[in-house]
């Protein structure tokens, strides 16, 4: 690290994007626009995110859920556009670490790089924990034995299963970006199909107490009762877009490194917004915001919206929602490894962490040590 700090900026080779890409050893030209968008959607994990975020957001802003989603989307879109321009000027797997170091100095870059690594470490442990819960819930549903679902409450079994899931995710990542994407296509397609199916079914359903009638006032952020409620809802809204930047961390492995990753990031946040709005409107119309029954202000419903609404909305197909949440968390668990591994690779390459982190497996062309 001392050499990196004393240098005042990453090595001169970083100024030449082409040389940087060749020297790191990552697989070049493996990801197109579609693959990058799929990777971004996978990291965001829309099904997993919505099942936990819909309830708390409704608690803060009521039926103005679409308005808060749109307001939260705007800063994400602006940051994505900014990342697109930075990537166009200098494609680099280190993304914010590399760009911050070159613009503001090595200490800011070092802090930014470690900030990403620490944040994703916390997220990864949480994703593994949620995957365990839904894994045993799925086993209980498919077998009809509630004691299997209760295994997630056993601390030892929970920890061991978490470690197995994390180990599988690491193994897939270390096999190469092609293997990663093969898994991602299937998992992302599954969760999107189920989520869209849930929304369509919700539009055609009814509940008691009566559901809400569609109202354009839902899109008015000024209708939220207080600024504190709006701020709380906005913080939750911003969280649900987190993960799109993975599209940029694979820029050196993308076709057209200067353009495709930036376009993928922009398309990812826009597609996610459309998916969130469609699902939010359908859920609001079906369940309403009552504090009783299936209402979204019912504290029991807010804990896990899809777990409680899947049965009334989808009937015998409700088990598909459990599979979708499991697929969403598993996909995000695996794809979330991609960004911090490549950040550590860049940090090792530029001397901000030990050089060992810059090693790339020549066979799989992945940063196995960093992963």
C-alpha positions as CSV (number, residue, x, y, z in Angstrom):
1,X,0.0,0.0,0.0
2,X,2.9,2.4,0.7
3,X,4.0,2.4,-2.9
4,X,0.5,3.1,-4.0
5,X,0.1,6.0,-1.5
6,X,3.5,7.5,-2.4
7,X,2.8,7.3,-6.1
8,X,0.0,9.8,-5.8
9,X,-2.1,8.0,-8.5
10,X,-2.3,4.6,-10.2
11,X,0.6,3.7,-12.5
12,X,0.9,5.5,-15.8
13,X,-0.2,2.3,-17.5
14,X,-3.7,3.0,-16.2
15,X,-3.9,6.0,-18.6
16,X,-3.9,3.5,-21.5
17,X,-7.2,1.6,-21.2
18,X,-6.1,-0.9,-23.8
19,X,-2.9,-1.7,-22.0
20,X,-4.7,-2.0,-18.7
21,X,-7.1,-4.5,-20.1
22,X,-4.4,-6.6,-21.7
23,X,-2.2,-6.7,-18.6
24,X,-4.8,-7.7,-16.0
25,X,-5.4,-11.1,-17.8
26,X,-9.2,-11.1,-17.7
27,X,-11.2,-12.7,-20.5
28,X,-11.9,-10.1,-23.1
29,X,-15.0,-9.9,-25.3
30,X,-17.0,-12.4,-23.4
31,X,-20.1,-10.3,-22.4
32,X,-22.4,-8.5,-24.7
33,X,-25.1,-6.0,-23.8
34,X,-27.7,-8.6,-22.9
35,X,-25.3,-10.5,-20.7
36,X,-24.2,-7.3,-18.8
37,X,-27.9,-6.3,-18.3
38,X,-28.7,-9.8,-16.9
39,X,-25.7,-9.6,-14.6
40,X,-26.9,-6.2,-13.3
41,X,-30.5,-7.4,-12.8
42,X,-29.2,-10.5,-11.0
43,X,-27.1,-8.4,-8.5
44,X,-30.1,-6.2,-7.8
45,X,-32.2,-9.3,-7.2
46,X,-35.7,-7.7,-7.8
47,X,-37.8,-10.5,-6.3
48,X,-35.7,-10.8,-3.1
49,X,-35.5,-7.0,-2.8
50,X,-39.2,-6.3,-3.3
51,X,-40.4,-9.0,-0.9
52,X,-38.5,-7.2,1.9
53,X,-38.8,-3.6,0.7
54,X,-42.5,-3.2,-0.4
55,X,-43.9,-3.5,3.2
56,X,-41.5,-1.0,4.9
57,X,-41.9,1.5,2.1
58,X,-45.7,1.4,2.2
59,X,-45.4,1.8,6.0
60,X,-43.6,5.1,5.4
61,X,-45.4,6.6,2.3
62,X,-48.6,4.6,2.0
63,X,-50.0,4.3,-1.5
64,X,-47.4,6.8,-2.9
65,X,-45.1,3.8,-3.5
66,X,-44.7,4.5,-7.2
67,X,-43.8,8.1,-6.6
68,X,-41.0,7.2,-4.2
69,X,-39.7,4.5,-6.5
70,X,-39.4,7.1,-9.3
71,X,-37.7,9.7,-7.1
72,X,-35.3,7.1,-5.9
73,X,-34.6,6.1,-9.5
74,X,-33.5,9.6,-10.6
75,X,-30.2,9.7,-8.6
76,X,-29.5,6.1,-9.7
77,X,-30.0,7.1,-13.3
78,X,-27.8,10.2,-13.0
79,X,-25.0,8.1,-11.4
80,X,-25.4,5.4,-14.0
81,X,-25.0,8.1,-16.7
82,X,-21.9,9.5,-14.9
83,X,-20.4,6.0,-14.7
84,X,-21.1,5.5,-18.4
85,X,-19.0,8.6,-19.2
86,X,-16.2,7.6,-16.8
87,X,-16.1,4.1,-18.3
88,X,-16.1,5.5,-21.8
89,X,-13.0,7.5,-20.9
90,X,-11.3,4.7,-19.0
91,X,-12.7,1.2,-18.9
92,X,-11.3,-0.5,-15.8
93,X,-12.5,-3.3,-13.5
94,X,-11.7,-1.1,-10.5
95,X,-14.5,1.4,-11.5
96,X,-15.0,3.9,-8.6
97,X,-11.7,2.9,-7.0
98,X,-9.6,3.6,-10.1
99,X,-11.5,6.7,-11.1
100,X,-11.5,8.2,-7.6
101,X,-7.8,7.6,-7.2
102,X,-7.0,9.3,-10.5
103,X,-9.3,12.3,-9.8
104,X,-8.9,12.8,-6.1
105,X,-5.8,11.0,-5.0
106,X,-4.9,7.5,-3.8
107,X,-6.3,7.7,-0.3
108,X,-9.8,8.5,-1.6
109,X,-9.6,5.7,-4.1
110,X,-8.4,3.3,-1.4
111,X,-11.3,4.2,0.9
112,X,-13.7,3.9,-2.0
113,X,-12.4,0.5,-3.0
114,X,-12.6,-0.9,0.5
115,X,-16.0,0.7,1.0
116,X,-17.3,-1.4,-1.9
117,X,-15.6,-4.6,-0.5
118,X,-17.0,-4.1,3.0
119,X,-20.5,-3.3,1.7
120,X,-20.7,-6.3,-0.5
121,X,-19.3,-8.6,2.3
122,X,-22.2,-7.6,4.5
123,X,-24.7,-8.0,1.6
124,X,-23.3,-11.4,0.7
125,X,-23.7,-12.8,4.3
126,X,-27.3,-11.5,4.3
127,X,-28.1,-13.0,0.9
128,X,-26.8,-16.3,2.0
129,X,-29.0,-16.2,5.1
130,X,-32.1,-15.3,3.2
131,X,-31.3,-18.1,0.7
132,X,-31.2,-20.6,3.5
133,X,-34.6,-19.5,4.9
134,X,-36.3,-19.9,1.5
135,X,-34.4,-23.1,0.7
136,X,-35.8,-24.9,3.8
137,X,-39.2,-23.2,3.3
138,X,-39.3,-24.6,-0.3
139,X,-38.3,-28.1,1.0
140,X,-41.2,-27.9,3.6
141,X,-43.7,-26.8,0.9
142,X,-42.8,-29.4,-1.6
143,X,-42.7,-32.2,0.9
144,X,-45.6,-31.0,3.1
145,X,-43.4,-31.4,6.2
146,X,-43.3,-28.2,8.3
147,X,-40.4,-29.5,10.3
148,X,-38.2,-29.1,7.3
149,X,-39.0,-25.4,7.0
150,X,-38.2,-25.1,10.7
151,X,-34.6,-26.3,10.1
152,X,-33.6,-22.8,9.2
153,X,-34.2,-21.8,12.8
154,X,-31.5,-24.3,13.9
155,X,-28.4,-22.1,14.3
156,X,-25.8,-24.8,13.4
157,X,-27.8,-26.1,10.4
158,X,-28.3,-22.5,9.3
159,X,-24.6,-21.6,9.5
160,X,-23.5,-24.8,7.7
161,X,-26.0,-24.3,4.9
162,X,-24.9,-20.7,4.5
163,X,-21.3,-21.7,4.1
164,X,-22.3,-24.4,1.6
165,X,-24.2,-21.8,-0.5
166,X,-21.3,-19.3,-0.3
167,X,-18.9,-22.1,-1.3
168,X,-21.0,-23.0,-4.3
169,X,-21.2,-19.4,-5.4
170,X,-17.4,-19.0,-5.2
171,X,-16.9,-22.2,-7.1
172,X,-19.1,-21.0,-9.9
173,X,-17.4,-17.6,-10.1
174,X,-14.0,-19.2,-10.1
175,X,-14.9,-21.4,-13.1
176,X,-15.1,-18.4,-15.4
177,X,-17.4,-15.6,-16.5
178,X,-19.0,-18.0,-19.1
179,X,-20.1,-20.4,-16.4
180,X,-21.3,-17.5,-14.3
181,X,-23.5,-16.3,-17.1
182,X,-24.9,-19.7,-17.9
183,X,-26.2,-19.9,-14.4
184,X,-27.4,-16.3,-14.4
185,X,-29.5,-16.6,-17.5
186,X,-31.6,-19.4,-16.0
187,X,-32.0,-17.9,-12.5
188,X,-32.8,-14.4,-13.8
189,X,-35.3,-15.7,-16.3
190,X,-37.0,-17.7,-13.7
191,X,-37.4,-14.9,-11.2
192,X,-38.6,-12.4,-13.8
193,X,-41.2,-14.7,-15.2
194,X,-42.6,-15.5,-11.8
195,X,-42.6,-11.9,-10.7
196,X,-44.4,-10.7,-13.9
197,X,-46.9,-13.6,-13.5
198,X,-47.6,-12.6,-9.9
199,X,-48.3,-9.0,-11.1
200,X,-50.6,-10.1,-13.8
201,X,-52.5,-12.4,-11.4
202,X,-52.7,-9.6,-8.9
203,X,-54.3,-7.3,-11.4
204,X,-57.1,-9.8,-11.9
205,X,-57.7,-10.6,-8.2
206,X,-59.8,-9.2,-5.4
207,X,-59.5,-9.1,-1.7
208,X,-61.4,-8.2,1.4
209,X,-61.3,-5.4,2.5
210,X,-61.7,-4.0,-1.0
211,X,-58.6,-3.3,-3.0
212,X,-57.5,0.2,-4.0
213,X,-58.6,1.6,-7.2
214,X,-55.8,2.9,-9.4
215,X,-55.1,6.6,-8.8
216,X,-52.6,8.8,-10.5
217,X,-52.1,10.5,-7.1
218,X,-49.9,7.5,-6.3
219,X,-47.3,9.1,-8.6
220,X,-47.2,12.5,-6.7
221,X,-44.3,12.6,-4.3
222,X,-45.8,15.8,-2.7
223,X,-48.7,13.8,-1.5
224,X,-46.6,12.0,1.2
225,X,-47.9,13.2,4.6
226,X,-44.5,14.5,5.9
227,X,-41.0,15.1,4.8
228,X,-39.6,12.6,7.3
229,X,-41.8,9.9,5.9
230,X,-40.8,10.8,2.4
231,X,-37.1,10.7,3.4
232,X,-37.5,7.3,5.0
233,X,-39.3,6.0,2.0
234,X,-36.7,7.4,-0.3
235,X,-33.8,5.8,1.5
236,X,-35.6,2.4,1.1
237,X,-36.2,3.2,-2.6
238,X,-32.6,4.0,-3.3
239,X,-31.6,0.7,-1.7
240,X,-33.7,-1.4,-4.0
241,X,-31.6,-0.2,-7.0
242,X,-28.3,-1.2,-5.5
243,X,-26.1,-3.5,-7.6
244,X,-26.4,-2.1,-11.1
245,X,-22.8,-1.0,-11.0
246,X,-21.7,-4.6,-11.5
247,X,-22.2,-4.0,-15.2
248,X,-19.2,-1.6,-15.1
249,X,-16.9,-3.9,-13.1
250,X,-16.9,-6.4,-16.0
251,X,-16.0,-3.7,-18.5
252,X,-12.7,-5.4,-19.4
253,X,-14.6,-8.6,-20.2
254,X,-17.2,-6.9,-22.3
255,X,-17.5,-6.5,-26.0
256,X,-16.9,-2.8,-26.7
257,X,-15.6,-2.0,-23.3
258,X,-16.0,1.8,-23.8
259,X,-19.7,1.6,-24.6
260,X,-21.5,-1.6,-23.7
261,X,-21.0,-1.5,-19.9
262,X,-22.3,2.0,-19.7
263,X,-25.3,1.2,-21.8
264,X,-26.0,-1.9,-19.8
265,X,-26.0,0.0,-16.5
266,X,-28.4,2.6,-17.9
267,X,-30.7,-0.1,-19.3
268,X,-30.6,-2.1,-16.1
269,X,-31.8,0.8,-13.9
270,X,-34.6,1.7,-16.4
271,X,-35.8,-1.9,-16.7
272,X,-35.8,-2.4,-13.0
273,X,-37.8,0.8,-12.5
274,X,-40.4,-0.5,-15.0
275,X,-40.6,-3.8,-13.2
276,X,-40.9,-2.2,-9.8
277,X,-43.7,0.1,-10.9
278,X,-45.6,-2.7,-12.5
279,X,-45.4,-4.9,-9.5
280,X,-46.0,-2.1,-7.0
281,X,-49.2,-1.0,-8.8
282,X,-50.5,-4.5,-9.1
283,X,-49.8,-5.2,-5.4
284,X,-51.4,-2.0,-4.2
285,X,-54.5,-2.7,-6.3
286,X,-54.8,-6.2,-5.0
287,X,-54.0,-5.8,-1.3
288,X,-54.6,-2.2,-0.5
289,X,-52.9,-0.5,2.4
290,X,-55.1,-1.6,5.3
291,X,-53.6,-2.7,8.6
292,X,-55.8,-5.8,8.6
293,X,-56.2,-8.8,6.4
294,X,-53.9,-8.8,3.4
295,X,-53.3,-5.0,3.6
296,X,-49.8,-3.9,3.0
297,X,-49.8,-2.0,6.3
298,X,-50.5,-5.2,8.2
299,X,-47.2,-5.7,10.2
300,X,-47.4,-9.5,9.5
301,X,-47.6,-8.9,5.8
302,X,-44.8,-6.3,5.8
303,X,-42.2,-8.8,7.1
304,X,-42.3,-10.7,3.8
305,X,-44.9,-9.5,1.3
306,X,-44.6,-12.2,-1.3
307,X,-44.6,-15.0,1.3
308,X,-48.0,-13.9,2.5
309,X,-49.6,-12.7,-0.8
310,X,-48.4,-15.5,-3.1
311,X,-51.1,-17.9,-2.0
312,X,-54.1,-15.5,-2.3
313,X,-52.7,-14.2,-5.6
314,X,-51.3,-17.3,-7.3
315,X,-53.3,-20.1,-5.7
316,X,-51.7,-23.5,-6.2
317,X,-48.8,-21.9,-8.1
318,X,-47.7,-20.0,-5.0
319,X,-44.8,-22.4,-4.6
320,X,-43.3,-20.8,-7.7
321,X,-42.9,-17.6,-5.7
322,X,-40.8,-19.4,-3.1
323,X,-38.7,-20.8,-5.9
324,X,-38.4,-17.4,-7.4
325,X,-37.2,-15.8,-4.2
326,X,-34.7,-18.6,-3.7
327,X,-33.5,-18.2,-7.3
328,X,-33.3,-14.4,-6.8
329,X,-31.1,-14.7,-3.7
330,X,-29.0,-17.5,-5.1
331,X,-28.4,-15.5,-8.3
332,X,-27.6,-12.3,-6.5
333,X,-25.3,-14.3,-4.1
334,X,-23.3,-15.6,-7.0
335,X,-23.2,-12.4,-9.1
336,X,-22.5,-10.1,-6.2
337,X,-19.1,-11.8,-5.9
338,X,-18.2,-10.4,-9.3
339,X,-17.8,-6.7,-8.3
340,X,-15.7,-6.9,-5.2
341,X,-13.4,-9.6,-6.7
342,X,-12.6,-7.3,-9.6
343,X,-12.3,-4.3,-7.4
344,X,-9.7,-6.2,-5.3
345,X,-8.0,-7.3,-8.6
346,X,-7.6,-3.7,-9.6
347,X,-6.5,-2.6,-6.1
348,X,-3.8,-5.3,-6.3
349,X,-2.8,-4.4,-9.8
350,X,-2.3,-0.7,-8.8
351,X,-0.6,-1.6,-5.5
352,X,-3.3,-0.6,-3.1
353,X,-3.4,-4.1,-1.6
354,X,-0.9,-6.9,-1.8
355,X,0.1,-7.9,-5.3
356,X,-1.3,-11.4,-4.8
357,X,-4.8,-10.0,-5.3
358,X,-3.9,-9.1,-8.9
359,X,-3.3,-12.7,-9.8
360,X,-5.6,-14.1,-12.5
361,X,-6.0,-17.8,-13.2
362,X,-4.7,-18.4,-16.7
363,X,-7.2,-21.2,-17.5
364,X,-10.5,-19.6,-16.3
365,X,-9.2,-16.0,-16.7
366,X,-10.9,-15.0,-13.4
367,X,-9.4,-13.4,-10.3
368,X,-9.6,-16.5,-8.2
369,X,-7.5,-15.3,-5.3
370,X,-9.5,-12.1,-5.0
371,X,-12.8,-14.0,-5.2
